[in-house]
Amino acid sequence: MNWLLTLLLSIAVLGVAMTCVAYLTWLERKIAARMQNRIGPFWVGYPHGWLQPLADVAKLIIKEDITPKNADRVLFNLAPVMMVVPSLIGFAFIPFAAGLAVVDHPYSFLLFLAFASLALLGVFAAGWSSNNKYALISSLRMVAMAVSYEIPLLLSLLVPAVLVGSFRLTEIVEAQQGMPFILYPGIGQVAFVVFFIAMLAELNKAPFDLVEAESELVAAYNVEYTGMKFALFYAGEYAHTFAVCGLAATVFLGGYNGPAFLPGAVWLLLKMVGIFVLILWIRWSFMRVRIDQALMINWKILFPIALLNLVAAAWWVVRSGGAG
Amino acid sequence: MTEEIRVVDRELGELALNMGPQHPSTHGVLHLKVHLRGETVVKAIPGIGYLHRGVEKLSENLAYEQLAPIFERNDYLGPTANSLGYVVAVERLGGFEVPRRGAWLRTLVAELQRIASHLVWLGTLGLDLGGALGGGTTLYMYCFREREKILDYMEELTGTRFHTNFNLIGGARYDITPELAAKAVDLANQMEACLGEMRNMTSATAMFRGRVEGIGVIPRDLALSVGVTGPVLRASGVKFDVRKDAPYDAYPDLQFDIPTRTEGDALARFEVRMDEIAESAKLVRQLVEGLPDGPIFTRKPIKNPKGLKVKPNEVYAAVESPRGELGFYIVADGTFKPYRLKINAPSFCNLQVIPHIAPGLLLADVIATLGSLDPVLGDVDR
């Protein structure tokens, strides 16, 4: 019966995740509009255009599906799937109640990061196979950014793992019952800030959205995509963002831990949405950095800080006598 | 151009990229042919003509009286500056008198539209630097919120929001009421107040400064030899402004400064335009306070456009449009329509500097530079 439970659980998680992803687009448009002195989606669905995501999906389904003549056909059609699937797999590792995750693996933390990075391969495949110059430049930028920002991302995420002494996400959450890792003096805040900046770069969010810098590269890696394939990229992007928000909430903000008047899963969801809104706030406030500036910020600032912080965390653990 | 014909060097992995005419950041239908090595630009050639409407030829077949509103469609972000340049030229050509009140009103509308035009420039610079899916849109929306107030004012004054057709040969078309005059002062104060907010979103942030500081530097001698005009020229340290150096309408009687910078980079051009908004706001207040009494035009627009004949003569007259020196060269042959009319468009002059400053920049810098030059393609192609 174990497999049946896992199946039901994964369907539930997938359903919740996809619904959230659909409504995050609506949330983003509303928040962006609010920041910009606008109203945002309003007429599709009575209170504040709540049916807008469904209308968008319906529109994208009936759009013409075009594969460019000179594109690498197989890779071109595979790329959206390569982007969406690893992003959604990430949700499987996030524990949403005590000891309850779809996949509770001893190395679930590392598996999550592996799948999160795999999603970027879809972006690269799309840019490469489109046989479009803008898409090509975009995918090359993606590689440069991913190769750089993965390092501080991983180094800052290793801090909680070192403090707990485990790569099992459920154990990392359990260890934060008293105090979430972001409140650890010095180490926690530095790790979170470094992680957050690296995450913005990893997720192509402004001010590091160089991969889809539409003022330079038109629509960047998905410039040749239409209809549902384009929609898959968008869904993949939001799913990826939300999954990484989930990781941040789990690793730094104590995951499902919270005052008992709300169930743990709701706390987790609230924290995820909170981080997502923070990303939006930054995204709709700042100008984009240039590619050389982005790489310089990474190698000259984030990387040394992340490394020193990891050493400090290790020293903390050794001094307090072992992990945990 | 020394390297007009330059083949892409595939051995070095060069890439020829045609940016535009359909591109979100080329400010209309500009076509930039860019040779890239990695992301570094080796060569950039602007291709223009996608918005050519033959206005100069068209003007040889229309009466003097009919032409002013047509030129307002050239530089569609600062419409009155165009018709103002034309009417000033025709007035000098035919020796038509302009009553003082009319001249001051024309100046008032021109300065308000200068602010509106600079606000659009700031918003689109935001789009160029921050993207349509990022902080740029936020700046854009705030700029348009402020610009909307000016357009509303124009609607109240002239009945039209945008292409106001305010300037007549020999005066201004609509008179201003005391309430509207008070509103103009209020508007100028609001524009000045919004500058601080705009600066908080742009030059106060490290990201914006990092994108424009030291980018697209036009040295003084290059600026003079290429012949850039307006804020672009003044950002390179040349204090030239038609309003001061060849004054027209109300400008001889007004007190104002010409903001200049010496750095010549995109940030300097940004600073010059921001200061110009403040100066224009000052000018609007002065214009309302010192508005003379009297008629606003010497000659009413006539029903029969063929009635206005100009004796054989030729003239070059320039005004300071939001983009720089906008000159009209008109040759009259004694009939009711110009024999030849040539427009010296500021955007066209400013765009010529791109091939000189683009090599060595990154692709993103080319967009930032282009945004700081503020070309309007309707003005470039005419």
HADDOCK unambig.tbl for C-alpha pairs under 7 A between the chains (distance, minus, plus):
assign (segid A and resid 36 and name CA) (segid B and resid 138 and name CA) 5.10 0.50 0.50
assign (segid A and resid 36 and name CA) (segid B and resid 141 and name CA) 5.87 0.50 0.50
assign (segid A and resid 36 and name CA) (segid B and resid 142 and name CA) 6.81 0.50 0.50
assign (segid A and resid 206 and name CA) (segid B and resid 134 and name CA) 6.02 0.50 0.50
assign (segid A and resid 213 and name CA) (segid B and resid 131 and name CA) 6.56 0.50 0.50
assign (segid A and resid 214 and name CA) (segid B and resid 131 and name CA) 6.11 0.50 0.50
assign (segid A and resid 215 and name CA) (segid B and resid 24 and name CA) 5.81 0.50 0.50
assign (segid A and resid 215 and name CA) (segid B and resid 25 and name CA) 5.24 0.50 0.50
assign (segid A and resid 215 and name CA) (segid B and resid 127 and name CA) 6.97 0.50 0.50
assign (segid A and resid 215 and name CA) (segid B and resid 128 and name CA) 5.39 0.50 0.50
assign (segid A and resid 215 and name CA) (segid B and resid 131 and name CA) 5.28 0.50 0.50
assign (segid A and resid 216 and name CA) (segid B and resid 25 and name CA) 6.91 0.50 0.50
assign (segid A and resid 216 and name CA) (segid B and resid 364 and name CA) 6.04 0.50 0.50
assign (segid A and resid 216 and name CA) (segid B and resid 367 and name CA) 6.75 0.50 0.50
assign (segid A and resid 218 and name CA) (segid B and resid 23 and name CA) 6.34 0.50 0.50
assign (segid A and resid 218 and name CA) (segid B and resid 24 and name CA) 6.33 0.50 0.50
assign (segid A and resid 283 and name CA) (segid B and resid 134 and name CA) 5.33 0.50 0.50
assign (segid A and resid 283 and name CA) (segid B and resid 135 and name CA) 6.10 0.50 0.50
assign (segid A and resid 284 and name CA) (segid B and resid 134 and name CA) 4.63 0.50 0.50
assign (segid A and resid 284 and name CA) (segid B and resid 135 and name CA) 4.06 0.50 0.50
assign (segid A and resid 284 and name CA) (segid B and resid 138 and name CA) 6.40 0.50 0.50
assign (segid A and resid 285 and name CA) (segid B and resid 134 and name CA) 6.95 0.50 0.50
assign (segid A and resid 285 and name CA) (segid B and resid 135 and name CA) 4.22 0.50 0.50
assign (segid A and resid 285 and name CA) (segid B and resid 138 and name CA) 6.81 0.50 0.50
assign (segid A and resid 286 and name CA) (segid B and resid 130 and name CA) 6.73 0.50 0.50
assign (segid A and resid 286 and name CA) (segid B and resid 134 and name CA) 6.94 0.50 0.50
assign (segid A and resid 286 and name CA) (segid B and resid 135 and name CA) 4.43 0.50 0.50
assign (segid A and resid 287 and name CA) (segid B and resid 129 and name CA) 5.68 0.50 0.50
assign (segid A and resid 287 and name CA) (segid B and resid 130 and name CA) 3.95 0.50 0.50
assign (segid A and resid 287 and name CA) (segid B and resid 135 and name CA) 5.27 0.50 0.50
assign (segid A and resid 287 and name CA) (segid B and resid 136 and name CA) 6.00 0.50 0.50
assign (segid A and resid 287 and name CA) (segid B and resid 207 and name CA) 5.93 0.50 0.50
assign (segid A and resid 287 and name CA) (segid B and resid 208 and name CA) 5.88 0.50 0.50
assign (segid A and resid 288 and name CA) (segid B and resid 129 and name CA) 6.00 0.50 0.50
assign (segid A and resid 288 and name CA) (segid B and resid 130 and name CA) 4.80 0.50 0.50
assign (segid A and resid 288 and name CA) (segid B and resid 207 and name CA) 6.94 0.50 0.50
assign (segid A and resid 289 and name CA) (segid B and resid 207 and name CA) 6.11 0.50 0.50
assign (segid A and resid 289 and name CA) (segid B and resid 211 and name CA) 6.76 0.50 0.50
assign (segid A and resid 290 and name CA) (segid B and resid 211 and name CA) 6.93 0.50 0.50
assign (segid A and resid 290 and name CA) (segid B and resid 364 and name CA) 6.66 0.50 0.50
